[in-house]
């Protein structure tokens, strides 16, 4: 099922017809009961709206290819001399430059950081770089939403606790990010100023059977500039959630993103945004996020 926040509150798509959840059969209302406490007020006609208000936001790093390519892209943009030397080493060795590879911990367990769940905006919201940054970048990600609590869960229990999926855009101030990461405290002002998600949420039963083969794309000013997919995650979603719930209670409404899909950001694909651009990010069968850059 596809769900959104509309004039009637939570609405469900039935064969192209949006119907208020309150008017749906009891079985559907019970299935989506976890959404009701998270639903913002009904949206005005035509106004951008979040499908739900996340209780928290964890952003993971499940795609090693993104880590390598984005590190390479950062060096190309901000450290051109070091980039040329690193590329020479890569060409000679036939392997990624060591500094471009993820930390060894990323192969032993899922790694993540906490983002700012209070600064999410819906698709359609105009976006601008924060006052302290001159290099705004987008990051195309798949986000999952919990519908059940988890604590010390098995991977099977964890998968059953996924209520739905959204498209997440983890906006980043690239010129601020590296110094913050070097502090050892993780991203701060480089990430917390804004994030966005699709206007619709799709229930887990429609997405999980294809979770490792969802096609995705980046479109800039009406032209597709990058194609990618959800293939190649370092850990399955059940393993990810089991790890997150180890010794820690997770609650319905928490949002967890996979991390950027390979080629899903400007630092990787070379297509940066600037004022006046229209950016559209999409994942097949999940949704889209669109913004005009101011």
Secondary structure, 3 states (H helix, E strand, C coil): CEEEEECCEEEEEECCEEEEHHHCCHHHHHHCHHHHCCCCCCCCCCCCCCCCCCCEEEEECCCHHHHHHHHHHHHHHHCHHHHHHHHHHHHHHCCCCHHHCCCCHHHHCCCEEECCHHHEEECCCCECCCCCCCCEECEEEEEEEECCCECCCCHHHHHHCEEEEEEEECCEEHHHHHHHHHCCCCCCCCCCCCEEECCEEEEHHHHHHHCCCCEEEEEECCEEEEEEECCCCCCCHHHHHHHHCCCCCECCCEEEEEEEEEEEEHHHHCCCCCCCCEEEEEECCCEEEEEEEC
